[in-house]
Amino acid sequence: METNRTDKEILVKGIKTMLFTLGLMFIGPILLYIGFSNPEKPLHYPLVIAGALACIGAIYFAFKGINTIMDSMFGKKSKKK
């Protein structure tokens, strides 16, 4: 009987994705705050758009990273010969 083991290469890939997500989770709200606090500045709209995209990206990459980590632990293993 073969025991299931964590695929370390896929786990590292998932952790890297989660670290990228952590960066986006900080940058997105900061950009939104800066954009909304200066409505008279010329960079108001680009900062709000960039902040919103960073927040949406953080949500997407969080799901992708968690899914990758779960696949490394519980996913189907390929048979290596």
Protein Blocks (a to p, Z undefined) as FASTA:
>chain_A
ZZddddfklmmmmmmmmmmmmmmmmmmmmmmmmmmmmmmbmklmmmmmmmmmmmmmmmmm
mmmmmmmmmmmmmmccdddZZ
